[in-house]
Amino acid sequence: MSLGAYHYFRGTIYPVMKKIVVYHILFWLFIFGMILDSVLFDYELEEAILFSLLECGIDAFIAYANLLFFIPKYFERKGKLIYIISIFVFFLFLFIPYYLSGLEYYLLDTISFAIDFTSFILVSFLFWKVDQYELEKKRGLALSNEKLKAELLLLKSQVSPHFLFNTLNNIYSLSLEKHEHAPIMIEKLSEILRYLIYEGKKEAVPLEKEASLVKEYIALQVLKKMKGEEQIEVVIEGVGPHHKIAPLILVNLVENCFKHGDINYNPNGFLQITLRVKDNVLNFETKNSFQQNRKAMGTGIANIREQLKHIYPMAHRFNVQEEPTSFRVSLTINLS
C-alpha cells in the first residue's frame, strides 16, 4: 500500500469502519435478545441460549455471506439477475442440510426459514447501502477539502506577483540612480520573499511573524521616499507568542493601502495601521487617504474576503468603509 493510500485509509476509511463495527455489534445483540425472548418459554435457559446462538449464527452467516461475498462478486460486477440467481442457489445450499439435520424441528420450519433468510439478505443489503453512503460522503468531504486548499493557494498566489513587480521596478529605478537605498531594499525584499515562500503556504503562522512582516513591508515602502511618509502611524499591541493566524492576510491589507492610497505623491496623505489583540480576539484596522479621481478598492479586498470566508467562516468580521477622502478597513478575528 502506498503512503498516500495508507493515509487515506487511516483518515477516511478506518474511522467509518470503526463506527460501522459498533453498529453491527449492537444490531446482533438486539437480534440475539429477540430470539432468546421468543424461545425462552419453550426450553430451559441453557438450551434457549444455545438455540438462540445457533439461530443467530445462521442469520449472521446469511447476512455476511451476502454483504462480503455475493454483493461485491455478483451484484456489483455481474448485475442484478446473476445476483438473484446466486442468492437462490445459496438458499438451497443452506436449506437442504438444515432440513436434513433436523434443526427445522427445533428452530424454524420451512416457511419461517425462507422468511428469515430473505429478511437477513435484505438487512445485509441495507447495511451495504449505508456503508456505501458513508464512504461516498467521506470521499466527497475529502475532495471538497482538497478543492478548498487549492482555492486558497490560488488566492494567496495572486498577491505576490503584483507586489514583486512593483518593488523590483522601484529597485531598478534606484539602481540606475545608484541610490544608497537600493541595496537595503534588496535585502528587505529578500526577507519578505523568504517569508512568502516558506510561510505563505502554511495553514497558520505565529501572529508575531505576520506582524513583523507588516513592519518589514512598510519599511520597504518608506525607502521609496514617499511624499507623506511622515504621516504613517503603526500601532501593534497585545501580540503574544501563542497567537496564530492564517498567513498573508494582514500584509495584503497593508499592501492594498499603498497600492490604492495617495501617500506616495500627496504630502498631506496619511496611513494609519492598528493591530491589537485582547482576550484572544484580533482587531486590525487600516485607514488611508486617497484622491477621489483614483480607485480606492481593487481586487485585493475581494481576494481577502474570499480567504476569510474559507478560513474563518464563523469567526471573523470584515468591514470596508469609503469616505470622501479616506478609506477604512477593519478586521476582527477570533483566534481561538
N, C-alpha and C positions, 0 to 999 in steps of 0.2 A: 504493500500500500504506500502510495506517495505521501510526502509530508502534507501537501495541500488536502488530499483526500482524508488523511488522518484527522486534521484539524476540523474539516467539515463534519466528519463522523462524530468527533467529540463535542463539537459545538452545536450541531443541528440534529443529527440522527439519534445520538446517545440519550440526550435529555428526553426526547419523545418516547424512546423505547422504555426508559425507566418509568415514566408516567403510565405507559400502557401496561407494563408488567403489574403494577399495583392494581389497575383496573381489572385485569384478568384474575388476580388472586381474590379480590373481593367478589367478583362475579361467581367464581366456582365455590367459594364459601357459602354464598347465598343459595346456589343450586343444591349443594350437599345438604344444607339445612332444610330445604323444601322436600327433598327426597326422604330424608330421615324422618321428618314430621309425618309424611304420608304412610310410612311402613312401621312406625313405632308401635302402633296398637296391634299389629298382626304378628310381631316377633318379639323375642326377648331383646334387651338392649344391645348385647354383643352381636347378635345376628342382624339386628336392624342396622347397626353401624357398618357391619361387613357388607350387607346387601346395598346399603347406600353408597359405600365407597366403590363397590363393583359397578353399580349403575352410573355413578358419577364418572368413573374411569372410562366406561364405554362412551358416554356422552362427550367427554373431553377428547377421546381418541377420534371420534367423528368430527368434532369441531376443528381440531388442529390438523388432522389429515387434509381437510378441505382448505383451511387457512394457509398451510405451509406447503402443500403439495398440489392439490387439484386446481386451486385458483391460479397460482403462478404458472403451472405447467400446461394447463388446458384452457382455462378461461382467458388469461392474458395473452397466450401465444397462439391458440388454435381456434378460438371463437366459442360462442355460446352452445352451439349444437354438440360439438365434441365434448364440451364440459358437461352438459346434461347427460349424455350417454355414459361418460366416465363415472358420474355420480350414481347412476342407476346400477352400473356394474359393481361399484363399491358397496351399495346397499345389499346386493345379492351376496357379495363376498362376506359381509358381516352377518347377514341374517341366517344363512344356511347353517354355519357352525353354531350360531346362537340357538337356533331352533333344535338342532340335533343334540346339543349338550344338555338340554332340559332346563336351561335357565329361563325359558319362556314361562315355565310353570311357577317359578319363584318371583320373577321380576315383571317383565312386560309381555303381554300377549302380542300376536302378530300385528293387529291394528295399532296398538299402543306403541309398539316398536317402530312402525313406519312413521307415525306422527312424531315420535321422539327424534327419530333420525332426521326427518325433514326440518323439524324445529331447529336443531343444532347446526344443520347445514346453513339455514337462513341466518342464525345468530352469528356464526363464524363469518358469513359473507358480510354481515353488517359490521363486524369488527374490522374486517379488511377495508371496507369503505371508510370507516372512521380513521383508520391508520393512514390511508391514502390522503384524506383531507388534511390531517395534522401535518404530514410530511410536506404536502404541497404548500400549506400555509407557512411553514418554516422556510421552505425554499424561496417562496415569494418575499418573505421578510429579508432573507439574506440578499436576494437580488436587489431589493429596494435600498438596503443599506449600502451596497456597493455602488449603486447609481447615485445615491446621495453623496458619498465620498468623492466620486468622480466630478459631480457638480461643484462641490466645494473647492476642489483643487483647481477647477477651471475658473471659478470666481476669484480665487486668490491670484492666479497667474495673470489676470487681466490688469493688475495694479503695477507690477514690477516693470514691464516694458516701458510704459509711459514715463515713470519716474527715472528709469535708467537713461532713456533717450534725452530727456531734458537736462539731467545732470551732466552727462557726457558732453552735450553741446556747450554747457557753461564752462566745463573744464577745458574744452578745446579753445574756447574764446580766450580764457585766461592764459592758456599756454602760449597762444600766439603773441600775447602781450608780455609774455614772460613774467606774469604776475606772481608775487610771493605766495598767494593763497592757493595756487594750482596744486602743489604737492600735498598741502593739507587736505584739500578737497578730495584728492585721490585716496589718501589714507582713510578719511571718514567714509568715503563711498565704499571702499573695500570692506570696512567693518559692517556697514549696512547690508551689503551684498552677502556677506558671510551669514548674517542673521537670516536673510530671506531664503538662502539655500538650505541651511541646516535646521532652522527653527520654524520656517514658514509652513512646512508640510506636516508639522505635528498637530495633534488634536488640541493640546493645551500647552502653554508655556508659563513660567513664572511671570507674574504681573510686573515684578521689578525689572525683568529683561525688556518687556514691552515698553515700560516707562522710560528705560534707558534708550531704547531705540527712538522713541519720540524726541528725546532731548538731542540725540545724535543727528536726527533728521533736521531738526530746527537749526542746530549749529551749522550743518552743511549749507542750509539755505541762507543763513546770515552771512556766510563767507562771500556770497554774491553781491554784497554791498547794496542792500535794498534801501529805497528811499525812506521807508517807515520802520526800519529795524529797531529804532528806539522805543517804538510802541508795541513791542512783543512782550507779553506777560505770560509766564508759565508758573502754575502752582501745582505741586504734587504733594499730597498729604495722606497719611494712613496706609500706605502700601507696605504690606508685610511679606516675609519670605514664604508664607504658606498660601498666599493668594495666587490663583492661576486664572488664565484667560485664553481664549482662542487667539492664535497669533494674527497679527497684521490688521486687526480691526481698528485699533486706536490710531496707528500711524497712517492708515488710509484716510481717516477723517482729517488728520492734520494735513496730509498731502492735498486733500480737497480744498483746504483753506488757502494754501499757497497757489494752487492751480487756478482758482476762480476769484481769489481776492485781489486787491489792488495795492498791497503793501510793497510790491516790487518797485512801483513807479510813483506812488502817491505819498508825499511827505507827511500827510495827515492820516494815512492809512493805519490800521491797527489790527492786532491779532491777540486774542485772549484765550488761553488754554488752561482748563482746570481739571485736575484728576484727584478725586477724594474717595477714600474707602472708609466706610463706617459700618460696623456690625455685619461685615462680610457682604456689604452692598456697595457696588462701584457706581460712582456718579462721575461722568465725563462730559465736559461741555466745551465747545469751541464757539467763539464769536469773532467774526472778521468783517472788515469793511469791504465794500465793493462799489464800483460805479454803475449807475443804472443802465448804461449802454453796454454792460458786459453781462454775460450769462453767469448767474450765481451758482446754479446747481447742475452738475453734469451727470454722466453715467456712474461716477464713483459712489454717489449716495444710493442709487438704486442697487448697485452691486452690494454695498454694505447691508442694505435692508434684507437682501436675499440671504446673505450669510447669517445674519442674526436670526432670521426666520427658521433656518435649518438647524443652527447650533443651539440657540436659546429660545425655543418656540414659546415657552410659557414663563420665561424668567427674565424678560427684558422689556424696557420701554424706550422707544426711539422717536424723538420729535424734531421736526425741522421747522424753523420759523424765519420767514424772509421779511425784513423791514425795508423801508425806502433806501437806506444806505448801508445796511448791515445784514449779516446772515448768521443765524444761531442754530447750532445743532446740540441737542442734549441726549445723552445715552445713560440709561440705568440698567445695570445687570446684577442679578442675584448670583453671586459667585458660589453659593452653596450648591 
